[in-house]
Amino acid sequence: MKKNLVKAISLIVLTALAVVACALPALAGNDGEWDVFSADGSDVSDPGAQEEEQVELEYVHFIATGNDPYGSFHYVLDGDNTTIDPDEVVWAAIRYRTVSQYDSTGVEFKGQLYVVPPAEPCIPVTYVFSGEWETAIVDLTSVSANTELDSIWDSTSYVNVDLVRFDPLEPDRDSEKDDESLPQGKVKKGDCIDVAWIAFFDNEYAARTYTGREKTPVAILDADSLSSITNAYHLIATKLSEMAVLPTVAPATEVPTAAPTKEPTEVPVTAVPTDAPVTDGSANTDPGKATPSNSSEDKKGGNTGLIIGIAAAVVVCAGIAAFVLIKKKKK
C-alpha cells in the first residue's frame, strides 16, 4: 500500500515538472527570455535601458567681451545647403547650455536671431537656465513682444540667405521699447553660453524631433560654422567637445502631410467600415485603423490561458495516476 502511494506521488510530481519545463520558454516570451522588472515596475531586462546614451558633442563656447555681443554665421560649411529659402524655412532648433543667467540689472538673458542685413524686428529665443544641455524650438516668423512690426523673415527682407545673425546673450535692452527712460541692462565682460548647433527646418515636426543626428535640417550652423564668425562684435567663439547625453525629444503626434487638393471621389479599398466587427470586443472608433493582433493585452491573455492549461494538465495526470493505482489495488 505504502509503495503504491509513493509511486503515485512520484508519478504526479514527475509529470507536473515535465509539463512546467516544457511551458517555461512560452511563458518567458517568444525569445525564451524572462522580462525583469524593478521595484517601481520599470523594465530593467535590457542592461542599457537604465543608461542615457552619450555621444561626443562638439560645441562653441561664446564669451562676451562687452555689451551687446553678436555675430553673423554662414550655414554649414561642408553641407549640401549653404542657403535657405526664408519663405519655406520657418522653424529652428537650438541646442544650448546656459552658463551666465542675468544681465547688469538682474534680468535673465535671452537670445535673438536676425535676418541679414540685420533689421528689426528680431526673432526672440527663450532659454531654460538649467545649466544642462537644452533644446529651444523657435518659430522664425515670431517677433519681439515689444514691437508692433510684422515679421520680416521672408524673401523680401532676408536678402543674404547664406548667413544669419545670432545674438547669443541679449540683455534687457530693446530698441523697440517705447520708454527709453527705463534702466537698460547690459552684458558684462566674461558672460558666456555654450551652443552646439542651430538647425533650420521647413516644418515644426522636424524641428521638435531633431536630436542632432537626423538628416532633416534644410540648413544648419554646426560647431565649425558657429566658431567661424563673420562681422563679430564683442564676441569670442571657442570650439570645444565633450561627451554629452543625446537629446531625448518627444515626437509630435504625427508627421504633417500636405493638404489634399480635392476631395476624394472614392472610398479607399483599405478603409475599414465603421460597423466592421472588432475581434477584441472593443468598439472600433476609428474606421481608418485596423485592430492590432499582437497587442500587450493579447499577450497577457495568451499567457493566462497557458497557465490554466498547465494546471489542468497536472490535474488530469494526477487523476490518471490515481485511477491506475486503484485498478492495480483491486486486481
C-alpha positions as a printed NumPy array, in Angstrom:
array([[  0.   ,   0.   ,   0.   ],
       [  2.787,   2.437,   1.008],
       [  4.864,   1.516,  -2.048],
       [  1.899,   2.174,  -4.31 ],
       [  1.289,   5.547,  -2.609],
       [  4.947,   6.549,  -3.049],
       [  4.816,   5.523,  -6.718],
       [  1.659,   7.606,  -7.222],
       [  3.142,  10.718,  -5.629],
       [  6.381,  10.305,  -7.594],
       [  4.48 ,   9.92 , -10.851],
       [  2.411,  13.034, -10.162],
       [  5.456,  15.159,  -9.279],
       [  7.466,  13.995, -12.299],
       [  4.533,  14.647, -14.634],
       [  3.995,  18.15 , -13.246],
       [  7.679,  19.009, -13.55 ],
       [  7.789,  17.806, -17.145],
       [  4.761,  19.877, -18.129],
       [  6.111,  23.045, -16.438],
       [  9.555,  22.578, -18.003],
       [  8.016,  22.401, -21.476],
       [  5.981,  25.559, -20.83 ],
       [  8.817,  27.741, -19.455],
       [ 10.004,  29.091, -22.858],
       [  6.454,  30.032, -23.821],
       [  5.883,  31.822, -20.516],
       [  9.13 ,  33.712, -20.919],
       [  8.177,  35.01 , -24.359],
       [  8.969,  34.259, -27.992],
       [ 12.701,  34.59 , -27.416],
       [ 12.801,  32.376, -24.334],
       [ 13.884,  35.204, -22.026],
       [ 12.093,  36.49 , -18.955],
       [ 11.189,  40.162, -18.587],
       [ 12.784,  41.577, -15.428],
       [ 11.144,  44.45 , -13.591],
       [ 12.455,  46.702, -10.841],
       [ 10.604,  47.635,  -7.655],
       [  8.919,  50.567,  -9.373],
       [  7.706,  48.41 , -12.252],
       [ 10.159,  49.631, -14.897],
       [ 11.664,  47.112, -17.299],
       [ 15.326,  46.512, -16.491],
       [ 15.831,  43.356, -18.566],
       [ 17.856,  45.432, -21.029],
       [ 21.186,  46.39 , -19.383],
       [ 21.314,  49.597, -21.409],
       [ 17.763,  50.671, -20.58 ],
       [ 18.842,  52.481, -17.404],
       [ 21.719,  54.35 , -19.039],
       [ 21.269,  57.504, -21.099],
       [ 23.01 ,  57.371, -24.443],
       [ 26.047,  59.61 , -24.611],
       [ 27.764,  60.894, -27.737],
       [ 30.722,  63.129, -28.45 ],
       [ 29.321,  66.628, -28.794],
       [ 31.186,  69.466, -30.482],
       [ 30.066,  72.907, -29.38 ],
       [ 31.108,  76.551, -29.236],
       [ 31.768,  78.442, -26.011],
       [ 30.678,  82.058, -26.608],
       [ 32.267,  84.689, -24.342],
       [ 31.198,  88.341, -24.31 ],
       [ 33.944,  90.985, -24.268],
       [ 31.479,  93.845, -23.885],
       [ 27.831,  94.827, -24.139],
       [ 25.541,  93.611, -26.969],
       [ 27.691,  90.727, -28.318],
       [ 26.657,  89.254, -31.671],
       [ 27.959,  87.732, -34.862],
       [ 26.846,  86.658, -38.327],
       [ 27.279,  82.991, -39.243],
       [ 27.315,  81.156, -42.558],
       [ 25.289,  77.969, -42.836],
       [ 27.195,  74.709, -42.52 ],
       [ 30.475,  74.883, -44.403],
       [ 30.546,  71.251, -45.545],
       [ 26.849,  70.535, -46.048],
       [ 24.569,  70.332, -49.062],
       [ 22.652,  73.53 , -48.288],
       [ 24.556,  76.756, -47.722],
       [ 21.485,  78.915, -48.377],
       [ 17.837,  78.785, -47.351],
       [ 14.508,  79.947, -48.695],
       [ 13.077,  82.07 , -45.838],
       [  9.58 ,  81.727, -47.276],
       [  9.766,  77.957, -46.705],
       [ 12.241,  77.533, -43.838],
       [ 10.368,  78.943, -40.849],
       [ 11.464,  76.81 , -37.852],
       [ 14.725,  76.421, -35.953],
       [ 16.065,  74.242, -33.135],
       [ 18.955,  75.463, -30.947],
       [ 20.985,  73.12 , -28.748],
       [ 22.491,  75.189, -25.923],
       [ 23.706,  75.151, -22.331],
       [ 23.389,  78.236, -20.162],
       [ 26.284,  79.472, -18.039],
       [ 25.556,  83.144, -17.282],
       [ 21.955,  83.95 , -16.387],
       [ 21.468,  87.649, -15.528],
       [ 22.391,  90.966, -17.112],
       [ 23.606,  94.007, -15.156],
       [ 20.073,  94.784, -13.917],
       [ 19.349,  91.226, -12.729],
       [ 17.117,  90.285, -15.675],
       [ 17.567,  86.9  , -17.344],
       [ 19.3  ,  86.791, -20.699],
       [ 17.559,  85.789, -23.906],
       [ 18.783,  85.119, -27.424],
       [ 17.904,  86.764, -30.726],
       [ 18.079,  85.851, -34.408],
       [ 18.105,  88.439, -37.182],
       [ 17.825,  88.366, -40.95 ],
       [ 20.791,  89.681, -42.922],
       [ 21.253,  92.526, -43.479],
       [ 20.103,  92.997, -39.842],
       [ 16.807,  94.778, -39.352],
       [ 14.077,  94.939, -36.733],
       [ 12.144,  93.125, -35.507],
       [ 14.277,  90.346, -34.044],
       [ 13.269,  86.704, -33.567],
       [ 13.332,  86.021, -29.782],
       [ 14.924,  82.901, -28.293],
       [ 13.885,  81.896, -24.762],
       [ 16.375,  79.964, -22.628],
       [ 15.905,  77.46 , -19.803],
       [ 18.591,  78.2  , -17.19 ],
       [ 19.216,  74.647, -16.003],
       [ 22.944,  74.54 , -16.645],
       [ 22.324,  71.375, -18.689],
       [ 22.042,  70.872, -22.434],
       [ 18.607,  72.04 , -23.596],
       [ 16.894,  72.478, -26.977],
       [ 14.946,  75.642, -27.84 ],
       [ 12.337,  75.448, -30.608],
       [ 11.989,  78.775, -32.428],
       [  9.245,  79.997, -34.736],
       [ 11.253,  82.153, -37.124],
       [  8.181,  84.2  , -38.005],
       [  7.753,  85.291, -34.364],
       [  8.709,  88.821, -33.309],
       [  9.739,  90.685, -30.186],
       [  6.984,  91.227, -27.626],
       [  7.79 ,  94.957, -27.573],
       [  7.108,  95.62 , -31.237],
       [  4.087,  96.156, -33.402],
       [  6.072,  95.326, -36.525],
       [  5.325,  92.29 , -38.666],
       [  7.826,  89.515, -39.182],
       [ 10.471,  90.18 , -41.823],
       [ 11.612,  86.553, -42.076],
       [ 10.766,  86.379, -45.772],
       [ 12.485,  86.599, -49.143],
       [ 11.701,  90.314, -49.437],
       [ 13.676,  91.386, -46.359],
       [ 16.054,  88.44 , -45.923],
       [ 18.464,  89.17 , -48.759],
       [ 21.73 ,  87.456, -47.782],
       [ 20.215,  83.991, -47.407],
       [ 23.571,  82.254, -46.903],
       [ 24.041,  83.564, -43.35 ],
       [ 22.105,  84.676, -40.278],
       [ 22.871,  86.964, -37.34 ],
       [ 22.747,  85.478, -33.85 ],
       [ 22.892,  87.415, -30.557],
       [ 23.537,  84.623, -28.016],
       [ 23.306,  86.899, -24.948],
       [ 20.786,  89.671, -25.258],
       [ 20.42 ,  91.945, -22.198],
       [ 17.294,  93.691, -21.024],
       [ 17.589,  96.274, -23.767],
       [ 15.427,  96.505, -26.812],
       [ 15.488,  99.206, -29.474],
       [ 11.761,  98.662, -29.926],
       [ 10.878,  99.733, -26.385],
       [  8.761, 102.885, -26.168],
       [ 10.098, 104.125, -22.839],
       [ 13.854, 104.672, -23.187],
       [ 13.996, 106.271, -19.737],
       [ 13.815, 102.875, -18.027],
       [ 17.113, 101.301, -16.906],
       [ 18.712,  99.285, -19.692],
       [ 20.554,  96.095, -18.82 ],
       [ 23.98 ,  95.311, -20.209],
       [ 26.01 ,  92.198, -20.912],
       [ 29.084,  92.103, -18.686],
       [ 32.534,  91.163, -19.903],
       [ 33.012,  87.435, -19.333],
       [ 29.332,  86.453, -19.591],
       [ 29.108,  83.232, -21.606],
       [ 26.928,  80.478, -23.085],
       [ 27.53 ,  77.181, -24.929],
       [ 25.85 ,  76.415, -28.273],
       [ 26.241,  73.077, -30.106],
       [ 24.134,  73.728, -33.195],
       [ 21.348,  75.803, -34.711],
       [ 19.329,  73.8  , -37.233],
       [ 16.732,  75.21 , -39.649],
       [ 13.644,  73.347, -40.883],
       [ 10.647,  73.736, -43.147],
       [  8.202,  72.217, -40.61 ],
       [  7.693,  72.163, -36.854],
       [  7.664,  68.369, -36.548],
       [ 11.196,  68.053, -37.918],
       [ 12.424,  70.802, -35.583],
       [ 10.897,  69.224, -32.472],
       [ 12.135,  65.69 , -33.214],
       [ 15.687,  66.634, -34.206],
       [ 18.429,  65.262, -31.932],
       [ 21.485,  66.296, -33.922],
       [ 21.866,  63.058, -35.888],
       [ 18.927,  63.13 , -38.299],
       [ 19.258,  64.357, -41.89 ],
       [ 16.129,  66.511, -41.621],
       [ 17.523,  70.075, -41.387],
       [ 17.355,  72.197, -44.51 ],
       [ 20.461,  74.023, -43.293],
       [ 22.497,  74.098, -40.099],
       [ 25.023,  76.071, -38.121],
       [ 27.295,  73.423, -36.593],
       [ 30.294,  73.886, -34.3  ],
       [ 32.571,  74.666, -37.257],
       [ 30.357,  77.357, -38.724],
       [ 29.496,  78.792, -35.287],
       [ 33.184,  79.198, -34.495],
       [ 33.791,  80.932, -37.854],
       [ 32.241,  84.31 , -37.043],
       [ 31.568,  86.926, -39.697],
       [ 31.288,  90.545, -38.533],
       [ 31.711,  89.731, -34.844],
       [ 31.08 ,  92.39 , -32.196],
       [ 32.147,  91.904, -28.561],
       [ 32.02 ,  88.136, -29.059],
       [ 34.666,  85.393, -28.942],
       [ 33.884,  81.824, -30.055],
       [ 35.945,  78.813, -28.997],
       [ 35.222,  75.346, -30.383],
       [ 35.254,  72.55 , -27.764],
       [ 33.974,  68.979, -27.401],
       [ 32.806,  66.656, -24.626],
       [ 30.711,  63.573, -24.022],
       [ 27.087,  64.607, -23.612],
       [ 23.699,  62.95 , -23.344],
       [ 21.888,  62.575, -26.648],
       [ 18.692,  64.665, -26.655],
       [ 15.54 ,  62.672, -25.931],
       [ 12.842,  64.542, -27.779],
       [  9.177,  63.576, -27.536],
       [  7.913,  63.391, -31.109],
       [  4.775,  65.172, -32.23 ],
       [  1.602,  63.148, -32.647],
       [  2.039,  62.677, -36.368],
       [  4.14 ,  63.738, -39.299],
       [  2.472,  66.673, -41.076],
       [  1.162,  65.84 , -44.512],
       [  0.242,  68.081, -47.4  ],
       [ -3.432,  69.027, -47.614],
       [ -5.312,  67.272, -50.461],
       [ -6.044,  69.455, -53.45 ],
       [ -9.512,  67.985, -53.931],
       [-11.987,  65.737, -52.176],
       [-11.53 ,  62.016, -52.875],
       [-14.17 ,  60.591, -55.179],
       [-13.989,  57.027, -53.907],
       [-13.525,  55.355, -50.556],
       [-10.041,  53.75 , -50.451],
       [-10.188,  49.973, -50.622],
       [ -8.056,  49.719, -47.493],
       [-10.521,  51.662, -45.343],
       [-12.324,  49.669, -42.641],
       [-16.102,  50.293, -42.414],
       [-17.38 ,  51.788, -39.18 ],
       [-19.597,  48.761, -38.464],
       [-16.82 ,  46.233, -39.035],
       [-16.607,  43.673, -36.203],
       [-13.67 ,  44.072, -33.838],
       [-12.022,  40.858, -32.724],
       [-11.095,  42.054, -29.21 ],
       [-14.636,  43.036, -28.292],
       [-13.974,  46.774, -28.065],
       [-15.663,  49.477, -30.116],
       [-13.758,  50.455, -33.249],
       [-13.944,  54.241, -33.124],
       [-11.506,  54.868, -35.95 ],
       [-12.594,  53.314, -39.261],
       [ -9.199,  54.005, -40.773],
       [ -7.243,  51.935, -38.266],
       [ -7.13 ,  48.16 , -38.171],
       [ -7.254,  46.372, -34.839],
       [ -3.747,  45.209, -33.846],
       [ -3.36 ,  41.465, -33.456],
       [ -0.233,  41.452, -31.302],
       [ -1.093,  43.916, -28.548],
       [  0.134,  43.548, -24.961],
       [ -3.386,  42.565, -23.873],
       [ -3.393,  39.673, -26.351],
       [ -0.043,  38.502, -24.986],
       [ -1.286,  38.713, -21.381],
       [ -4.385,  36.734, -22.298],
       [ -2.281,  34.088, -24.051],
       [ -0.03 ,  33.646, -21.016],
       [ -3.033,  33.39 , -18.683],
       [ -4.591,  30.69 , -20.877],
       [ -1.304,  28.794, -20.958],
       [ -1.056,  28.796, -17.168],
       [ -4.624,  27.496, -16.867],
       [ -3.81 ,  24.779, -19.403],
       [ -0.746,  23.693, -17.416],
       [ -2.76 ,  23.466, -14.208],
       [ -5.427,  21.4  , -15.976],
       [ -2.785,  19.08 , -17.401],
       [ -1.31 ,  18.471, -13.945],
       [ -4.758,  17.658, -12.534],
       [ -5.529,  15.269, -15.404],
       [ -2.198,  13.489, -14.994],
       [ -2.804,  13.119, -11.265],
       [ -6.227,  11.663, -11.921],
       [ -4.873,   9.169, -14.408],
       [ -2.152,   8.07 , -11.987],
       [ -4.663,   7.61 ,  -9.156],
       [ -7.006,   5.639, -11.422],
       [ -4.197,   3.283, -12.457],
       [ -3.202,   2.643,  -8.853],
       [ -6.778,   1.932,  -7.813],
       [ -7.176,  -0.566, -10.639],
       [ -3.949,  -2.347,  -9.619],
       [ -5.095,  -2.485,  -5.997],
       [ -8.373,  -4.148,  -6.989],
       [ -6.538,  -6.768,  -9.02 ]])
